[in-house]
């Protein structure tokens, strides 16, 4: 199965650190070398998109990463990239990994730590995700149900995930009504037509009910990751 990666960048935000972290993880995990295509979408002002495009050109030339700018718009949240992914699924088969610059728009805690945990499970352990896709339609971490934290819909908390392109084809075009529609897009039909899901790291964040507890849990996880315990 071919592996495709769609990555959304918020060009009007603080995107540099999230992008550097993500690309470094792609390279170190060797996922970059196993991609059939890396497609990047961006949302933001023309000036900021041009600045981002110059950075991508220089960085990807330096590290010999092949990529394409698949979509861009002044506004539209993650849906700018998800819309292009939806169109792509109509003519392609295989696996797709979706991620974005979480924390670029709101860099306060716990978003940076949350992003790094999602990167660990979805990028650094990408071979596990791909293996699980042989038996599941979608793979990610922090799968949420409506009763979890009173959320609406079914989705992977944080919106990093893997899926079959055949599943993406069954979805409606992403709604741009609110930014939250991007997160619930993958599971829009799950209630009426559930599909096999594999959660790479279950239990978070739907058992956490306040920010202080969330920060303590995240800080503990990061510490354990650094120490290898």
Phi, psi and omega in degrees: 000134176285149180246127178242150180230124173249126185232125181258134180237128176272100189289339180274358182252194179271079189270343191300307182296314176303320180292315179299316179299315184293313181294324177296318178295321177300318182286312185294325180280350184069013174295323181305320182288344182256006179275134171284333181196137172248114182247127184245133173245151181217145177232134180154181180296158180301317181299316181288326176293323177293320177298316178296317180299321178295319178298313182299319180299315181290314183296312184290332173292316182298318184257010175055049176259128175272135181205168173220148171274106188272332184200148173203150181200163179292320180214177180129003178057206180294341181300336177305315181277322180295326176299318180291322176300318179300315178296320180299321184295338183289339184234008181224154174235160180131201180253147176230138174249126179245137176208173183205174183276063181302130182099349180294325179275332183215093190272011180283161177297144009261013189304314179299319179292321179298315179300317182292326176293317178296324177294320179301310187281327184266332182254302183297331178248038185297330180295326175295317179299315181295320178299318181290336178292345176292338184236356182226156180274334180212145182223141177185201175227152178068052178292124184250144176248163182305328181282350181277114179055026178058036180284160177252118179099187181236126182193164172277116182302121183103337172069040164252128182199164173244148178201161170284137176297334177295329175289317181301325180297335182279351184274156171283161176303137181303134177281141176259019183300313175217166178294333182290340178294338177293320184287324183271001185298313185301322184260023186299331181254007189296324183296318182270335182219072184297145180233157183294125181246142171238123180263113182292336181210077184287162174099350181232139359258018190287353176260003183254131188243005175206157187295321181298316177296320179300315181295319179296317181295317180294316180299321178295320180295316180297319179298318179294324178296319182290325183270347179078017180261000000 
